Amino acid sequence: MRERQATVILALVVMVASVGIWSVYANEGADDIRHLITSERAADRRQAEQSILDTRQREIEALRRVITSPIEKGEQFYGDTPRNTAIRLLGSLRAKEAVPDLIPLLAPQKGQGKAMFSLMLLPHAGEALVEIGLPAVRPLIDTAKQEGVEAKGPFDRGQQCLRTLVAILGPEGTEHFLKRSVEAETDPAKHKNLQDALVLLGKPRFVVKGLVDLHNSKYNLP
């Protein structure tokens, strides 16, 4: 408990510091950063660019510490929690660095309450991975390949990987990537898991309209 509190406090300190830096850019320092970005000197422009990128990276690392902090007993999977707030922010930042941290959170962790079922198409981590997009595709396929997509209830991580892939790639794109993975896979167990994923993908009740709508809205498709 104390370890988690210390982790969250440290992350919040970094985030507050980052917000302070952005506030400087947005207020008193706005003219300075604009001056550097529009400078004729390449060194000034690179300095401004690097400062902004460094700030973004510090924010991402702080948020990653929040989402990987120990689970508190009874912490809700779908609830309005600090962890889920950090998950949403990582999606908004399109933080591909956080993909390995987000995939485990597609399913409740040990000790995490899951009684409060949600009508969300995807859990918070799934929505964040959809925002991140293509950098999440291969890790999602690898997880489904490793864990399988057997029906273990609504919180099965393998199935959530497949649902998230549909929201990122669409049904046809997901089928294409899975077939390529099947052709390349030599491990019998992983090969079977990929074949099972293709079978599940073809079931009408699996690819619900909402997942397709989510994919289309992400890429402004009709």
Secondary structure, 3 states (H helix, E strand, C coil): CHHHHHHHHHHHHHHHHHHHHHHHHHCCCHHHHHHHHCCCCHHHHHHHHHHHHHHHHHHHHHHHHHHCCCCCCCCECCCCCHHHHHHHHHHHCCCHHHHHHHHHHHCCCCCCECCCCCCCCCCHHHHHHHHHCHHHHHHHHHHHHHHCCCCCCCCCHHHHHHHHHHHHHHHHHHHHHHHHHHHHCCCHHHHHHHHHHHHHHCCCCCCCHHHHHHHHHHCCCC
